[in-house]
Amino acid sequence: MKPKQLLITCLVLAATLLPGKAQVDIDVNLNMKHSVNGVSDFGRERHMTIHSSLTEGDWTGHEDMLDYLINDLDVYFGRETGSATWKMQYVEEDPNHSGWPYEAQMIQHGYGLRQWYESDDYADRRPYESKSNMIMGVNDFSPMYSNLSWYESFGKGAGGWSVKNTDAAAEWVSLYLKHYFSIHDDSIGEQLPMYWECYNEPDMNFMNLSFGMIVSSLEKNWEYHTRVAQAVREKLGTKAPLIGGMTWGQLDLFKPDGVNRTDGSFWYTYSSETACALYDVMLSGVGSGVANPGRGLSVWPKAWDNRTDSWWQWDYMYQGFIDFAGADMDFYGVHMYDWPNSTVSTTKANTRAGGHIEAMLDMFEWYDNELFGKTKDIVMSEFGAVNDEYILSLATGVRDWPFLKAFNQMQMQFLERPSQVVYSMPFAPVKATWGASFSGNNVIRYGGATLMDPLGTWTGDASTWTMNEPTGGWGWSTIIHFFELWKDIEGTRIDTKSEDIDVQVDAYVLNNHVYLILNNTIDEAQTLNLNFFNTSTANTISHVELRHLYLGDDNIPKYTITQYTSAPSQVSLKPNSTMVLDYTYANTVTIANHWPAA
């Protein structure tokens, strides 16, 4: 079956699955290890991660909450894309090489920041270093060439200089990683990230009037990715983090471009002569033979020419990137979101969890093997749900359910592909004040998921874009229940089977504990019969803790914990809910067999 036919088939199946049976058999084989391409462990450092860093200021004043999340719930710091942009504004231009970073100054600046990291300001954070498994990169506000912007408010180097070309941009990234982090065991400073994402969601804002006059082509961005990968490996050698991208924001491979863009003529009309000359270079790509609407000999990029075609997101955006830069990438950075809506039919049409995700991952796996003879790693650096207008219309508490529902269902899917999706992170920043806005002098909170909720009244000064602390401070949102639900889960994956595809199941063994995870993907409750095989390998059960995360009758997420002295043979899984059963056995659970056979 061709890959596009496969995607369509999966989407149709996902939309037409019949409601669940009255009772569903769940089989758990305690004596059978389940491995996928050699991966059989859960890996909390890979899948229980937060979109935050050890140095993030949002944790200041909330040290007890931080300790609860990182230590008690055993969660790992996972991602940030803002610090490189912030530091760039202090980097000077090379006096002898216009448009290039000044390495001598970067060495001094980087050393100063590494000393700051070792100061008392971060003394209470450094004990968490072992719980930092970071993805870092740059965002739209960084002055990295391929996202050339002429807005004064956008990031620039010290004194307002801009990076000249993709080679100069790659030089800046490689020097940043070399001089701003601890790259030797005996050196000071913040640890190097494990993953470097070259650019966060470039497809969303290029040529987009609603965002910052970023004038570019996808082809130029692909070139930037290859240059960064090559420069970083050259300068850091074996110390280099894994390099990847393109970290797209669009989600529907079979659709045309989903972003409103303006063609080049607009930018040429409203820009300076100097800017127009740079646009000629920036907008030249693979080329389609269509004359550039501005000046010079360059041609309008091929990818933009075809953006109204069906399958554009795969044929030109995703596949184009893999063709151009894939060989230089260690991994693909991917984002995946449901788009909930007040209308049920619209919500279901924009739900990516389920068949959509399976088809998308199949497409990557197929094309990688066609080109490279192997499957490249996928770092799912954001996943969950998004739709600011709808989410902001919901009351506090109620707004969190679309996020939690997506987190659990998608996570269960990613765990089925542990050798392909090697890292996953639910997108829930700490406070996300950077995404808040104003209505008069009242602050409107960020529309996405956040770990903390503002309590009481939240005001500020819209004229200076400054925000006061909420009158009631900050408290956990119900998003914390996701991490409470998944706490302690670790160990070796064992063989499980669900009789109904709409009930996801997974299980892990760690010493004398068995963790059984169950997720209901439909809008009806499911009664599950729990069937355990080879129970003699585990001796007798001394205790069972049942955790259940579900939507309450008041439309607010509920998290309950029930204790048992013997194992329940049957459980009721509420609509779209997730359950974890932690079985404690008298002795260590022994796994003697392996599937697939070693």
TORVEX-920261 format. One record per residue (C-alpha): residue in three letters; y, z, x. Coordinates in nm, 2 decimals, m for minus. Example, Ala and Ser with C-alpha at 12.3 -4.5 7.8 and 13.67 -1.06 7.14 Angstrom:
REM residues 2
zalum/v/w/u
ALA/m0.45/0.78/1.23
SER/m0.11/0.71/1.37
//
This chain:
REM residues 598
zalum/v/w/u
MET/0.00/0.00/0.00
LYS/0.34/m0.09/0.13
PRO/0.57/0.21/0.21
LYS/0.83/0.12/m0.05
GLN/0.56/0.08/m0.31
LEU/0.42/0.42/m0.20
LEU/0.76/0.59/m0.26
ILE/0.80/0.44/m0.60
THR/0.44/0.54/m0.70
CYS/0.50/0.90/m0.58
LEU/0.83/0.92/m0.77
VAL/0.66/0.79/m1.09
LEU/0.37/1.04/m1.05
ALA/0.62/1.32/m0.99
ALA/0.80/1.24/m1.31
THR/0.49/1.20/m1.53
LEU/0.26/1.49/m1.43
LEU/0.12/1.66/m1.74
PRO/0.19/2.03/m1.81
GLY/m0.03/2.28/m1.64
LYS/m0.36/2.40/m1.78
ALA/m0.39/2.73/m1.97
GLN/m0.58/2.87/m1.67
VAL/m0.59/2.75/m1.31
ASP/m0.85/2.83/m1.05
ILE/m0.72/2.92/m0.71
ASP/m0.98/2.93/m0.43
VAL/m0.93/3.12/m0.10
ASN/m1.18/3.09/0.18
LEU/m1.13/3.39/0.41
ASN/m1.37/3.25/0.68
MET/m1.22/2.91/0.73
LYS/m0.91/2.84/0.95
HIS/m0.70/2.55/0.83
SER/m0.54/2.35/1.11
VAL/m0.31/2.03/1.09
ASN/m0.30/1.84/1.42
GLY/m0.36/2.16/1.61
VAL/m0.11/2.38/1.42
SER/m0.26/2.67/1.23
ASP/m0.01/2.95/1.25
PHE/0.27/3.04/1.01
GLY/0.55/3.07/1.27
ARG/0.82/3.29/1.14
GLU/1.05/3.18/1.42
ARG/1.02/2.83/1.28
HIS/1.04/2.89/0.91
MET/1.20/3.22/0.84
THR/1.55/3.13/0.96
ILE/1.91/3.17/0.85
HIS/2.21/2.94/0.89
SER/2.39/3.18/1.12
SER/2.42/3.27/1.48
LEU/2.41/3.59/1.68
THR/2.79/3.57/1.75
GLU/2.90/3.49/1.39
GLY/3.20/3.69/1.28
ASP/3.08/3.72/0.92
TRP/2.85/4.00/1.03
THR/3.13/4.22/1.16
GLY/3.14/4.53/0.95
HIS/2.80/4.46/0.80
GLU/2.58/4.57/1.09
ASP/2.34/4.76/0.87
MET/2.28/4.45/0.66
LEU/2.23/4.24/0.97
ASP/1.97/4.48/1.10
TYR/1.79/4.49/0.77
LEU/1.77/4.11/0.76
ILE/1.68/4.05/1.13
ASN/1.46/4.34/1.20
ASP/1.32/4.48/0.87
LEU/1.26/4.14/0.72
ASP/1.19/3.97/1.05
VAL/1.42/3.68/1.01
TYR/1.56/3.46/1.29
PHE/1.91/3.32/1.37
GLY/1.88/2.95/1.32
ARG/2.18/2.72/1.32
GLU/2.56/2.67/1.36
THR/2.77/2.36/1.42
GLY/3.12/2.50/1.44
SER/3.15/2.67/1.78
ALA/3.14/2.36/1.99
THR/3.43/2.21/1.78
TRP/3.63/2.53/1.82
LYS/3.58/2.54/2.19
MET/3.67/2.17/2.23
GLN/4.03/2.23/2.13
TYR/4.07/2.42/2.46
VAL/3.92/2.15/2.68
GLU/4.17/1.95/2.89
GLU/4.17/1.58/2.95
ASP/4.08/1.47/3.30
PRO/4.41/1.39/3.48
ASN/4.25/1.11/3.67
HIS/4.04/0.96/3.39
SER/4.21/0.91/3.05
GLY/4.00/1.00/2.75
TRP/3.74/1.19/2.95
PRO/3.69/1.57/2.97
TYR/3.81/1.76/3.28
GLU/3.49/1.91/3.43
ALA/3.67/2.15/3.66
GLN/3.86/2.31/3.37
MET/3.54/2.32/3.16
ILE/3.36/2.51/3.43
GLN/3.64/2.78/3.43
HIS/3.67/2.78/3.05
GLY/3.29/2.80/3.00
TYR/3.26/3.09/3.25
GLY/3.53/3.28/3.07
LEU/3.35/3.25/2.74
ARG/3.01/3.34/2.90
GLN/3.18/3.66/3.04
TRP/3.32/3.73/2.69
TYR/2.96/3.71/2.55
GLU/2.86/3.98/2.80
SER/3.15/4.21/2.70
ASP/3.15/4.51/2.47
ASP/3.26/4.27/2.18
TYR/2.89/4.16/2.15
ALA/2.71/4.47/2.28
ASP/2.57/4.54/1.93
ARG/2.45/4.17/1.89
ARG/2.28/4.11/2.23
PRO/1.97/4.32/2.13
TYR/1.90/4.04/1.88
GLU/1.87/3.77/2.14
SER/1.49/3.75/2.10
LYS/1.55/3.67/1.73
SER/1.76/3.36/1.81
ASN/1.59/3.02/1.77
MET/1.90/2.81/1.74
ILE/1.99/2.46/1.63
MET/2.34/2.37/1.75
GLY/2.56/2.05/1.73
VAL/2.90/1.92/1.63
ASN/3.05/1.86/1.29
ASP/3.31/1.63/1.13
PHE/3.60/1.83/1.27
SER/3.50/1.77/1.63
PRO/3.69/1.49/1.82
MET/3.37/1.33/1.93
TYR/3.39/0.95/1.96
SER/3.21/0.79/1.68
ASN/3.40/1.01/1.43
LEU/3.75/0.90/1.54
SER/4.01/1.07/1.31
TRP/4.39/1.04/1.31
TYR/4.45/1.35/1.09
GLU/4.66/1.60/1.28
SER/4.46/1.89/1.14
PHE/4.13/1.76/1.28
GLY/4.00/1.88/1.61
LYS/4.14/1.74/1.93
GLY/4.12/1.84/2.29
ALA/4.39/2.06/2.44
GLY/4.73/1.89/2.41
GLY/4.59/1.65/2.14
TRP/4.39/1.40/2.35
SER/4.09/1.22/2.20
VAL/3.76/1.12/2.36
LYS/3.78/0.76/2.47
ASN/3.43/0.62/2.39
THR/3.07/0.71/2.34
ASP/3.01/0.76/2.72
ALA/3.30/1.00/2.74
ALA/3.17/1.19/2.43
ALA/2.83/1.22/2.58
GLU/2.98/1.35/2.90
TRP/3.16/1.62/2.70
VAL/2.84/1.73/2.53
SER/2.64/1.74/2.85
LEU/2.91/1.93/3.03
TYR/2.94/2.17/2.74
LEU/2.57/2.25/2.74
LYS/2.57/2.28/3.12
HIS/2.87/2.51/3.17
TYR/2.90/2.71/2.84
PHE/2.55/2.86/2.82
SER/2.31/3.06/3.03
ILE/2.09/2.79/3.18
HIS/1.93/3.01/3.45
ASP/1.73/3.33/3.41
ASP/1.98/3.52/3.62
SER/2.30/3.37/3.47
ILE/2.52/3.53/3.21
GLY/2.62/3.40/2.87
GLU/2.48/3.28/2.54
GLN/2.13/3.12/2.54
LEU/2.10/2.75/2.53
PRO/1.99/2.62/2.18
MET/1.64/2.50/2.13
TYR/1.76/2.20/1.94
TRP/2.08/1.99/1.97
GLU/2.18/1.79/1.66
CYS/2.42/1.52/1.78
TYR/2.62/1.51/1.46
ASN/2.61/1.68/1.12
GLU/2.59/1.44/0.83
PRO/2.80/1.15/0.96
ASP/2.70/0.92/0.67
MET/2.89/1.14/0.43
ASN/3.24/1.10/0.57
PHE/3.27/0.77/0.77
MET/3.52/0.54/0.60
ASN/3.56/0.80/0.32
LEU/3.92/0.84/0.20
SER/3.85/1.19/0.06
PHE/3.77/1.31/0.41
GLY/3.99/1.30/0.71
MET/4.04/0.93/0.80
ILE/3.72/0.90/1.00
VAL/3.69/0.54/1.10
SER/3.36/0.43/1.23
SER/3.04/0.24/1.19
LEU/2.68/0.37/1.17
GLU/2.60/0.15/1.47
LYS/2.86/0.33/1.69
ASN/2.72/0.66/1.58
TRP/2.37/0.55/1.68
GLU/2.51/0.45/2.02
TYR/2.66/0.79/2.05
HIS/2.32/0.96/1.98
THR/2.15/0.76/2.26
ARG/2.43/0.83/2.51
VAL/2.42/1.20/2.43
ALA/2.04/1.22/2.48
GLN/2.06/1.03/2.81
ALA/2.35/1.23/2.95
VAL/2.22/1.57/2.85
ARG/1.87/1.51/3.01
GLU/2.04/1.37/3.32
LYS/2.25/1.68/3.37
LEU/2.02/1.96/3.25
GLY/1.68/1.82/3.34
THR/1.40/2.04/3.22
LYS/1.65/2.29/3.09
ALA/1.78/2.04/2.83
PRO/1.74/2.13/2.47
LEU/1.55/1.89/2.24
ILE/1.79/1.62/2.13
GLY/1.79/1.47/1.77
GLY/1.97/1.34/1.47
MET/2.11/1.17/1.27
THR/2.10/1.46/1.02
TRP/2.19/1.24/0.73
GLY/2.33/1.38/0.41
GLN/2.21/1.12/0.16
LEU/1.87/1.17/0.00
ASP/1.74/0.86/m0.18
LEU/1.58/0.60/0.04
PHE/1.55/0.35/m0.25
LYS/1.92/0.35/m0.35
PRO/2.23/0.18/m0.22
ASP/2.49/0.38/m0.03
GLY/2.58/0.68/m0.24
VAL/2.93/0.75/m0.09
ASN/3.26/0.59/m0.20
ARG/3.41/0.41/0.11
THR/3.71/0.20/0.18
ASP/3.68/m0.12/0.39
GLY/3.85/m0.16/0.72
SER/4.16/m0.34/0.58
PHE/4.29/m0.01/0.44
TRP/4.28/0.16/0.77
TYR/4.44/m0.12/0.96
THR/4.73/m0.13/0.70
TYR/4.81/0.24/0.73
SER/4.75/0.30/1.10
SER/4.95/0.25/1.42
GLU/4.90/m0.04/1.66
THR/4.72/0.19/1.90
ALA/4.49/0.31/1.63
CYS/4.41/m0.05/1.52
ALA/4.31/m0.14/1.87
LEU/4.07/0.15/1.88
TYR/3.94/0.06/1.54
ASP/3.84/m0.28/1.67
VAL/3.60/m0.11/1.91
MET/3.49/0.16/1.67
LEU/3.40/m0.08/1.39
SER/3.21/m0.33/1.60
GLY/2.84/m0.28/1.57
VAL/2.54/m0.50/1.55
GLY/2.75/m0.75/1.37
SER/2.69/m0.98/1.07
GLY/2.91/m1.27/1.16
VAL/3.18/m1.15/0.91
ALA/3.52/m1.14/1.07
ASN/3.68/m0.81/1.12
PRO/3.96/m0.75/0.86
GLY/4.19/m0.63/1.14
ARG/4.23/m0.79/1.48
GLY/4.03/m0.88/1.79
LEU/3.70/m1.05/1.83
SER/3.47/m0.78/1.68
VAL/3.28/m0.83/1.36
TRP/3.24/m0.61/1.06
PRO/2.93/m0.39/1.11
LYS/2.60/m0.51/0.96
ALA/2.52/m0.17/0.80
TRP/2.84/m0.16/0.60
ASP/2.80/m0.52/0.48
ASN/2.49/m0.44/0.29
ARG/2.58/m0.10/0.15
THR/2.55/m0.21/m0.22
ASP/2.19/m0.32/m0.18
SER/1.89/m0.13/m0.32
TRP/1.70/0.05/m0.04
TRP/2.02/0.05/0.18
GLN/1.96/0.41/0.26
TRP/1.63/0.32/0.42
ASP/1.68/m0.04/0.54
TYR/2.01/0.02/0.71
MET/2.09/0.39/0.74
TYR/1.75/0.56/0.82
GLN/1.55/0.27/0.95
GLY/1.86/0.14/1.14
PHE/1.90/0.46/1.32
ILE/1.53/0.48/1.41
ASP/1.54/0.12/1.54
PHE/1.85/0.18/1.75
ALA/1.82/0.54/1.87
GLY/1.48/0.66/1.77
ALA/1.32/0.61/2.11
ASP/1.57/0.85/2.26
MET/1.53/1.12/2.00
ASP/1.30/1.42/2.04
PHE/1.33/1.49/1.67
TYR/1.49/1.38/1.35
GLY/1.74/1.62/1.18
VAL/1.69/1.59/0.81
HIS/1.86/1.76/0.50
MET/1.70/1.77/0.16
TYR/1.86/1.89/m0.16
ASP/1.80/1.91/m0.53
TRP/2.10/1.84/m0.75
PRO/2.08/2.08/m1.05
ASN/2.29/2.00/m1.36
SER/2.36/2.14/m1.70
THR/2.15/1.86/m1.85
VAL/1.78/1.90/m1.80
SER/1.71/1.52/m1.78
THR/1.98/1.48/m1.52
THR/1.85/1.77/m1.32
LYS/1.50/1.63/m1.32
ALA/1.62/1.29/m1.22
ASN/1.79/1.44/m0.92
THR/1.51/1.68/m0.81
ARG/1.38/1.59/m0.47
ALA/1.13/1.87/m0.45
GLY/0.78/1.74/m0.53
GLY/0.69/1.37/m0.51
HIS/1.02/1.26/m0.37
ILE/0.99/1.48/m0.06
GLU/0.62/1.37/m0.01
ALA/0.72/1.00/m0.02
MET/1.01/1.05/0.21
LEU/0.80/1.23/0.47
ASP/0.53/0.96/0.44
MET/0.79/0.69/0.51
PHE/0.90/0.87/0.83
GLU/0.54/0.92/0.94
TRP/0.44/0.56/0.87
TYR/0.74/0.41/1.05
ASP/0.72/0.63/1.35
ASN/0.36/0.53/1.40
GLU/0.45/0.16/1.36
LEU/0.72/0.19/1.63
PHE/0.61/0.47/1.86
GLY/0.24/0.52/1.79
LYS/0.30/0.88/1.70
THR/0.49/1.10/1.45
LYS/0.82/1.25/1.57
ASP/0.91/1.60/1.48
ILE/1.13/1.67/1.18
VAL/1.37/1.96/1.19
MET/1.46/2.03/0.83
SER/1.79/2.20/0.93
GLU/1.92/2.23/0.57
PHE/1.73/2.23/0.24
GLY/1.79/2.38/m0.10
ALA/2.02/2.28/m0.39
VAL/2.38/2.16/m0.42
ASN/2.62/2.06/m0.69
ASP/2.94/2.25/m0.65
GLU/3.10/2.17/m0.99
TYR/2.79/2.28/m1.18
ILE/2.71/2.58/m0.96
LEU/3.06/2.72/m0.98
SER/3.05/2.70/m1.36
LEU/2.77/2.96/m1.35
ALA/2.82/3.34/m1.34
THR/2.74/3.54/m1.02
GLY/2.37/3.60/m1.01
VAL/2.29/3.32/m1.25
ARG/2.41/3.07/m0.99
ASP/2.14/3.17/m0.74
TRP/1.84/3.06/m0.93
PRO/1.87/2.68/m0.86
PHE/1.88/2.77/m0.49
LEU/1.58/3.01/m0.49
LYS/1.37/2.77/m0.69
ALA/1.43/2.49/m0.45
PHE/1.39/2.71/m0.14
ASN/1.04/2.82/m0.24
GLN/0.90/2.49/m0.37
MET/1.03/2.29/m0.07
GLN/0.92/2.55/0.18
MET/0.57/2.53/0.04
GLN/0.57/2.15/0.09
PHE/0.70/2.18/0.44
LEU/0.42/2.43/0.53
GLU/0.17/2.16/0.43
ARG/0.30/1.95/0.72
PRO/0.34/2.20/1.00
SER/0.29/1.94/1.28
GLN/0.55/1.71/1.13
VAL/0.81/1.95/0.98
VAL/0.82/2.18/1.28
TYR/1.13/2.38/1.17
SER/1.28/2.45/0.83
MET/1.59/2.64/0.72
PRO/1.71/2.71/0.37
PHE/2.08/2.64/0.36
ALA/2.25/2.98/0.27
PRO/2.53/3.07/0.51
VAL/2.65/3.43/0.53
LYS/2.99/3.42/0.34
ALA/3.09/3.06/0.39
THR/3.46/3.14/0.36
TRP/3.52/2.80/0.54
GLY/3.40/2.64/0.21
ALA/3.61/2.85/m0.02
SER/3.92/2.71/m0.20
PHE/4.22/2.83/m0.40
SER/4.33/2.83/m0.76
GLY/4.68/2.96/m0.74
ASN/4.63/3.26/m0.51
ASN/4.28/3.34/m0.64
VAL/4.01/3.24/m0.40
ILE/3.73/3.02/m0.54
ARG/3.41/3.09/m0.36
TYR/3.20/2.83/m0.18
GLY/2.98/2.63/m0.43
GLY/2.66/2.65/m0.23
ALA/2.42/2.94/m0.17
THR/2.54/3.23/0.04
LEU/2.36/3.54/0.16
MET/2.65/3.76/0.05
ASP/2.86/3.77/m0.27
PRO/3.23/3.86/m0.28
LEU/3.27/4.18/m0.50
GLY/3.56/4.26/m0.72
THR/3.88/4.04/m0.70
TRP/3.93/3.79/m0.42
THR/4.28/3.67/m0.36
GLY/4.48/3.52/m0.07
ASP/4.78/3.30/0.02
ALA/4.72/2.94/m0.07
SER/5.03/2.83/0.12
THR/4.89/2.96/0.45
TRP/4.53/2.93/0.36
THR/4.46/3.29/0.44
MET/4.21/3.50/0.24
ASN/4.21/3.88/0.18
GLU/3.90/4.08/0.18
PRO/3.75/4.10/m0.18
THR/3.86/4.43/m0.34
GLY/3.49/4.54/m0.36
GLY/3.39/4.41/m0.02
TRP/3.07/4.21/0.02
GLY/2.72/4.27/m0.10
TRP/2.39/4.09/m0.09
SER/2.35/3.80/m0.33
THR/2.01/3.76/m0.49
ILE/1.94/3.50/m0.22
ILE/1.82/3.80/m0.01
HIS/1.51/3.81/m0.24
PHE/1.38/3.49/m0.07
PHE/1.35/3.67/0.26
GLU/1.22/3.99/0.10
LEU/0.95/3.78/m0.08
TRP/0.84/3.62/0.24
LYS/0.86/3.93/0.46
ASP/0.56/4.01/0.69
ILE/0.39/3.68/0.63
GLU/0.25/3.56/0.96
GLY/m0.08/3.48/1.13
THR/m0.35/3.21/1.10
ARG/m0.36/2.97/0.81
ILE/m0.69/2.97/0.61
ASP/m0.84/2.73/0.36
THR/m0.71/2.74/0.01
LYS/m0.73/2.51/m0.29
SER/m0.54/2.49/m0.62
GLU/m0.71/2.32/m0.92
ASP/m0.37/2.21/m1.05
ILE/m0.13/2.02/m0.83
ASP/0.16/2.19/m1.00
VAL/0.05/2.52/m0.85
GLN/0.12/2.53/m0.48
VAL/m0.10/2.77/m0.27
ASP/m0.11/2.88/0.09
ALA/m0.26/3.18/0.27
TYR/m0.25/3.34/0.62
VAL/m0.45/3.61/0.79
LEU/m0.30/3.86/1.04
ASN/m0.54/4.14/1.16
ASN/m0.64/4.32/0.84
HIS/m0.39/4.16/0.61
VAL/m0.43/3.84/0.40
TYR/m0.11/3.69/0.26
LEU/m0.16/3.46/m0.04
ILE/0.14/3.26/m0.15
LEU/0.16/3.10/m0.50
ASN/0.43/2.88/m0.65
ASN/0.46/2.74/m1.00
THR/0.65/2.40/m1.00
ILE/0.67/2.36/m1.38
ASP/0.87/2.51/m1.66
GLU/0.57/2.68/m1.82
ALA/0.39/3.00/m1.72
GLN/0.06/2.96/m1.55
THR/m0.24/3.20/m1.56
LEU/m0.43/3.19/m1.23
ASN/m0.78/3.29/m1.16
LEU/m0.80/3.42/m0.80
ASN/m1.14/3.33/m0.64
PHE/m1.21/3.47/m0.29
PHE/m1.50/3.34/m0.08
ASN/m1.67/3.49/0.22
THR/m1.52/3.83/0.14
SER/m1.78/4.00/0.36
THR/m1.58/3.88/0.66
ALA/m1.30/4.11/0.55
ASN/m1.49/4.42/0.44
THR/m1.33/4.60/0.15
ILE/m0.98/4.59/0.01
SER/m0.79/4.92/0.04
HIS/m0.45/4.80/m0.11
VAL/m0.27/4.50/m0.26
GLU/0.10/4.45/m0.29
LEU/0.22/4.18/m0.54
ARG/0.57/4.05/m0.50
HIS/0.71/3.82/m0.77
LEU/1.04/3.63/m0.77
TYR/1.12/3.47/m1.11
LEU/1.40/3.39/m1.35
GLY/1.47/3.68/m1.59
ASP/1.54/3.65/m1.96
ASP/1.91/3.70/m1.88
ASN/1.90/3.39/m1.64
ILE/1.94/3.62/m1.33
PRO/1.67/3.61/m1.06
LYS/1.44/3.91/m1.07
TYR/1.23/4.04/m0.78
THR/0.95/4.29/m0.86
ILE/0.69/4.46/m0.65
THR/0.37/4.60/m0.80
GLN/0.11/4.80/m0.61
TYR/m0.27/4.79/m0.67
THR/m0.56/4.98/m0.53
SER/m0.80/4.69/m0.61
ALA/m0.75/4.32/m0.61
PRO/m0.65/4.16/m0.94
SER/m0.88/3.88/m1.04
GLN/m0.61/3.71/m1.24
VAL/m0.23/3.69/m1.23
SER/0.04/3.53/m1.45
LEU/0.29/3.31/m1.26
LYS/0.61/3.27/m1.46
PRO/0.78/2.93/m1.49
ASN/0.91/2.80/m1.15
SER/0.84/3.13/m0.99
THR/0.68/3.24/m0.66
MET/0.44/3.51/m0.59
VAL/0.31/3.67/m0.27
LEU/0.00/3.90/m0.26
ASP/m0.04/4.11/0.05
TYR/m0.41/4.22/0.07
THR/m0.48/4.51/0.31
TYR/m0.85/4.53/0.42
ALA/m1.03/4.82/0.57
ASN/m1.10/4.61/0.89
THR/m0.98/4.30/1.07
VAL/m1.05/3.98/0.88
THR/m1.27/3.76/1.10
ILE/m1.23/3.38/1.08
ALA/m1.54/3.21/1.22
ASN/m1.51/2.85/1.09
HIS/m1.25/2.58/1.13
TRP/m1.12/2.30/0.91
PRO/m1.10/2.02/1.01
ALA/m1.39/2.09/1.24
ALA/m1.27/2.14/1.60
//
